[in-house]
Amino acid sequence: MKKGFDNELYVKLQSEKILERIQKFGGKLYLEFGGKLFDDLHAYRVMPGFEMDAKCKILLQLKDQSEIIFVISAADIERNKIRADFGIPYGADVLRLVDKIRALGLLINSIVVTQYTNQPAADNFINKLHRHGIKTYIHHKTKGYPTQVDVIVSDEGYGANPYIETTRPLVVVTAPGPGSGKLATCLSQLYHEYKRGVRAGYAKFETFPVWSLPLRHPVNVAYEAATADLGDINMIDPYHLETYGVTTVNYNRDVECFPIVRSILTKITGDENLYCSPTDMGVNMAGFAVCDDEVTRRAARQEIIRRYYKAACDYKSGNSDEAALQRIQLLMNENKISVDERTIVRAALEKAEKCNSHAVAIQLEDGRIVTGKSSKLMSACSGAVLNAVKLLSDLSDDILLLSPIVLAPIITLKKEVLREDKIKLNLSDVLTALSICAATNPVVEKAMDKLKALKDCEAHSSCILPEGDLSVMRKLGVNVTCEPEFGTKDLYGF
């Protein structure tokens, strides 16, 4: 994979910028930390060379000076909001992140449940945290927000929230997704700090949109596509342009909220000129680590196409309305992006037409394409992955990787013990069988070793994949898209 982003430079520049902002506020900064701490798959895909855990590496540079507060909205817990790229609920994702961060030796201060209104699911989540000995705080909706600044910045507003005791110069406030209450938590803490005579500061760390790249740069357009369901729109920061005469990029929610945030900050700190624009509030240095613009442009265009297929499948499945899909289609038209740029699509559709069945195509790193079709024995995804590892291992197509002796008891288990209606082997079944066969067959072991080579490969399915196959493909690191068509008339399981 050709790199378009210098991750080492990014970690260095970003760490220095955060330290600089801490010093600006006399040694205490609340940093609203957007995006993903781990598994930042979007940034990884649109800026090749960006490491998925880059933000964690930044925090490790600041390990002795930082502590982390997680926030999660009680409303998101109640409606079981799902993190799309992993298919897990926000609540579970917070627990997963806590485990991973603890393993790195970073200090976790607490978890804040925001927008709390006695939701039963939120109560269960809080009880679970308490029983695991995790310090937990509850924040209610802020009285007076967003228009009554005098109420917001008072004991009835931010003062109604409990003060979170912190001990380090940098307090990172992060969340599993947008709308969780990061900003409100930061400003609530700022209010309490000033009441205690501590002149703390606030800043925002958000990777996208990249303020130092052009407005219509594909990397920034890809961010719009990724947040089409939220209605985020990139725009020139009018406050920055008016104050400094410099063109920078921000997004509509930050620009629209800036007058309110500035008024709140002024009321808390007494400084009318603390920040002159939304861009001023940010510390993002990602744009300065782009080392090959053309590589990032190509990668971002591909991501926009992937987002289009995701939105189309979500709409077809009834998981979203048509607005997000239409928004991405408009972005593609404006930027002259066609699905034809995703070469793997044609291969999958041609295979499906030729075989008159569901098909999956995988494009390997060297450009070679392999396909698999649905059969009575296994799913198209399973067939494509097996064919891919055969090709990577230079094995003849007629070699059987899976022994019938191993497959027979798996089929019997599914049919007679688990009483499953569909005994077709999914990708998880096939990989389990492959691993068993590898124990006694060196040829299969060689093929199994090639599974790691599927990371970052592209794949396309002629219909919407079942969640089981899709989940395993994600774990393999394959970038999968699907045609917005159902693979079966059955209602259950899709």
N, C-alpha and C positions, 0 to 999 in steps of 0.2 A: 504494500500500500504506500503510494507516494504521499509524503507529508506536506501539509500546507500550513501547519501550526507548530511553533516551537514551544513545547510544554515546559521545558526547563526554564526558558526565559520568562514565560508567563508566571510561573511560581515565584520566581525572583522579583519580578516587577510588582506583582500583586501583593506579596508579603510586605515589600517596602512601602507601597501606597497605604496599606492598612496601618502600619506603624506610624507613618507620617500623620494620618488622620487622628490616631490616638494622641499623639503629641499636641496636635492643634487644640484639643480639648483638655489639655492638662493632665492626661494620664488615665482617662476613663471614657470608654466609647461603647455604646450599644450599637451593634452592627446587624441590621436587618439582612439576613442571609438568604437570598432567593436561589431558586434552582435546586439541584441535587448535590448532596455531599458525596454520595457514592453513586455509581451507576448512572452518570450523566450521559445517557445514551444519545440524546439529541445533540449535545455539543460534540460528542465523540464522532458522530456521523457527519455533521456539517463542517467541522474543522478538523480534517484528518491530521492526526498528531496530538490532538487534545486527549489527555488520558482521563478515563472515566472517573478516577478518584482524585483529579487535580485539586479540587477544593479542599479535600482532606489533607493533601500534601502541604497546601498553604497553611492550614491550621496546625499541622505538625511543626512547621517552621516557627509558629507562634505558640507552641504547646505550653510553655511555662507562664505565658501571659494571658491565656484565654480560658474561658469556661463556656459551656453551651447550655442554652435553654431551648427546649423543644416546645412548640405550641401546636395545638390541634383543635379545630373547631368542634364543639359538641354537636353542632348540626351535621357536620360531615360524619361523625361517629354514628349518629342516629340513623342517617340514610345510607350508611355503609358505603361511603364513597370509595371508588376503586382507583388505585394508581394504574393508569392504562398500560404503561410499558411492562409492568410485572404482573398485572392482574390480581393484586392483593389489596385489601382494604387499607385506608389511611392509618387506622389504629394499629393494625399488624405491622405496617411499614415503620411506624414510630418505634415499636418494640424491636424490630429488626435493626434499625439504625442505632438504637441505644446499645444493643449488643456489639455491633461492629465498631462503634466509636470507643466503647469501653476497652475492647480488645487492643486498640491502638494506644491506649494509655491517656486519651484525652479526657478532660474533666467534664462530666455532665452535672450541671447544677440541679435541674428539675424539669418537670413537664408541666406546662400550663394548658388547661382546658378552657378555651375561650368561648364566648357567646353562649354561656351556659344558662339554660332555662329549665332545669330539672328533667332533662331528657333521660329516660330509663337506660338506654344503651350507654350514655355517657357516664351514668352512675356506676354501671357494671365495669366500665373501663377504668374509672377512678379507683374502685375497690380493688381491682386487679393490680394496679400500680402500688397501692398502699400495702398490699400483701407481699409484694416483692421488695418492699422497703424503698421505693422510689419517691422522692419528695415531689409532691403534687400541689398545684395551686389552681384555684377556680377564678376565672374572670367573667363577669357578666357583661352584657352589652353596655356600651358607654352612654350614659345619660347625656342628652343634648347633641350627640354626634349626628350629622356633621356640621350643623349650622350654628349652634350656640356655643361659641368658643369659651365664653365666661363660665358656662356650666361644665363643659368638657374639662377645662383646666380648673377644677375645684375639688373639694372633698366629696361632692356628689358624683363627679365624673370619674376621672382617673384615680382620685383619692379613695373611691369606694373599692378599688381592687387592692388586694393584699400586696405589700411590698415584698419583693423577692430579694433576699440577702445574697449579695455577690461580693467576691473578694479580689477579683483580678481585673487588670486594666481593660481587657477586651472581653465583652460579653456578646457572644454570637447567639442571635435569636433566629432559629430556623424552623422549618415545618415540612410536612410531607408534600404539600402542594399549595397553590395560590388560594387566597381568601381564607387563610387559617387564623389570621389575627396577629401576624408578626409586627406590623407597624403599630397597632394599638398597644401591644405588649411593650415595645420599645419606648413609646411616648409615655405610657403609664409609669414605667420605671424612671424615666427622665423627670417626671413630675415629682415623684417621691424623692429622688436624689437631690433635686434643688430645694425641696422642703427641709432636707437634712444638711443643706449647705455644701453639697458636692456638685461642682460645676461640670457635670458629665455631658457628653455629646452624643449625637445620633448620626449615622450614615447608612447608606444602602449599598449592598453588594448584589448586583443582578447581572448575569452574563449577557442576557439578551433583552432588547435589541442591543447590538454593539454600537455604542454612541459615536465612536470614532470612524465607523465605516459609513459609506453613503446610504441614504434612505432606502433606495431600491436595490441595494446589494443583495444578491441571492441569500446570503447568510441571514440578513434581517427579514427578507421576505419569508424564509423558511420558519422564522419565529412566528410570524403572523399565521402561517399555515398550521403550526403546532398549537396555536392558541385560538384557532378559529371558533371553537365552541364557547370561548370566553368573550369573543368579539374584540380582542385586542387589535389595535391599528397603530402601526408605526407612523410617527410624524416628526417634523422638525420641532425642536424645543423652542417655542416662541420667546420664552423668558430668557434663555441663554443667548439667543440671537439679538434680542433687544438690549441686553446688558453688556454683552461683549462683542457683538458683531460677528460671532462665530457660529457656523452651522453645525449642530449636533443632533443626534437622533434619540428620541425617547418614544414611549408609547402612550396612548391616549389616557389610560387610567392614571398614570403618574402626572401627566400634564394637567388633567382635569382636577386632580386632588391637590395639586401643589399650592394653590392659594389657601386652602384649608390647613394643610400641613404647616405652611409658613406662618400662618396666624397662630396656630397652636404652639409652634416652637418659639415664636416671639413672646407669646404670653407666658410660657414656662421660663424662658431664659432672660427675657428683657432685651434681647439683641434683635433689632429689626433687620439686620444685614447678615444674619448667620449663614443663610443660603439664598442666592439670587435666582436659582433655577433648579429644576429637577435634576439636571445633569450635574450641577454642583454637589448635590447630595450623594451622588454615586462615587464609587471608588474602582469601578471596573477597568481593568487594563488589558482585556482579552484582545482588543483590536491591534494592540502594539506587538502582539506575538504572532500575528499572521505572517508567515514567511514565504508563502506562494499563493498569491491571490487567485490565480487561475484554478488551482487545485480546489480551493475552498468554494469557488463559484460552481464548479462542476458538481462537487459533493452536495452542495446546498440545493441545487436544482433536482438532484435525485431524491433528496429528502422531501422536497415539496410534492413530488410524484407519489412517494410512499404515503405521505399524509393524505393525499387525495384518495388513494385506495382505501386507507383506514376509515376516512370519513364516509366514503361510499358504502362500505360494508356495515359500518355502524348504523347508517340510515336504513339500509336494507333490512338489517336485523331488528330494527325498532328501538335501538339504543340511543338515538339522537334525532333531532329534527333536521330538516333539510337546509337550514340556514348555514350551518358550518360547512356543509358540502358545497353549497353555492358560493360561499366566500372563497374557498380554495380554488374552485373553478375560475372565479373572477381573477384571482391572483395569477393563475396559470395563463389565462388569456392575456392579462396585462403584460406579463413577462415572457410571452411567446414560448411557454413550456408545454410540451406535448408528452403524452404517455408513451409515444413512440421512442422517446429518448431512453426508456427503460427496456433495453433489448431483450431481457429475459421474458417479457410478457408474451411476445409473439411465439417464442418457443413452446411455452406452456399451452397456449391456445391451439397451436398447430398440432401438438401431440394429442390434446383432448379431442380435436376434430377427427384426426386420423384413427384414433382408437375407439371413438364414440363412448368415452368414459372420462371420469375426472382425472386430471393430470397435474403434476407438479414438475416444474423445471428449476434446476439449480445452476447458477453460473459460478464456476470456480474462479479463483484469484487470477489464473492465467488466461481467462476468457473462455475456456471450454465449457460447453453446456451439456448437462445430463438431465434426463427426464425419468419420471416414474409414473405409472398409471395405477388406478384403483383396480384391484382384483378380488376374487372371492376370499383370498387368504389374507391380504393386507391392504392398508390404505395407500393412496398415491404418494403421500409424504414418506411413508416407510420405504416404498420402492425407490423413490428418488434418492434418498439418503444412502441406501445400500448400493445403488448404482454409482453414486458419487465416490464412495470409499473404494469401490472396485476400480474405478478409473484412476483414482489417486494412487492406488497400490499396483497399477499396471497388471491387473488381473483380467482374465478373459471373462466376457459377459456371461458365459454359460456355467461359470463356477458357482456352486451353491454355497453361500456363506452360512446359511442356517440349516442345521441338521434336522431332518424330520423327527428324529428321536427326541430332540429338545422341544420342537414345536408342538408335538402331539399332546404332551401333558399340559401345556399352556392353554391349548384350545379346549381340552377336556375341563380344565379348571374354570375357564370362562363360561363354558356351556352348561356343565353339569353341577358344579359346586356354587359358583357365583350367580348362575341362572341369568346370564346376560342375554338380552335379545339379539345383540350383534356380536358375533364372535370374530369378526374381522380384526386382525392384529393392528393396533395403532402403533405409533412411533415408539412409545415407551415400551410396549410389549416386545417390539422387534429389537430395540437396543439391549433390553434385558437378555433376550435370547442370544444376541450377538456376543455379549460378554460371557455367557455360559459356554458357548461354543469356542470362544477364544482361549479358554482354559486348557483345552486339549488339542487345539488345532493352530499351529504357528501361522498358517496362511490367514486364518480369520483374525488372529491376534494382530497381524500386520495391517489388515484392513481396519480393525477397530482403532488402532493408533492414529489413523488418518482422520478420525472424527474431529480432532482438534483443528485440522486444516479447513474445516467448514466455517470457522469464525470469520465474520465480516463478508462472507459470500452472500450473493443475492439470490432470492428465490421468488417464484410466482406460482400461484395456484389458480386453476381454472374455475374454482368455486370457493366459497367461504370455508375455511378449515375448521374442524371441531376444535374446541378450546384445548383439549388434551394434546393434539399434534402441534397446535400453535405454541403452546407453552414450552414443549420440548425443543422446538425449533429456536425459540428465544434463548433457551438455556445453552444451546449449541452456538449461539451468537450469529445466527443466520438472519439477515434482513428479509423478512417475508412480506409479500403483498398478496392480496387475493382479489379475484374478480367478484363484484357484488352480486353473486348468484348463489342460490342454495344448492348444495350437493345432493340433497334428498328432499322428498316431500314430507318426511317426518318432522313433527314440530318439536319433539323433545331431543335435547342434545346439541342444538345449534343456537 
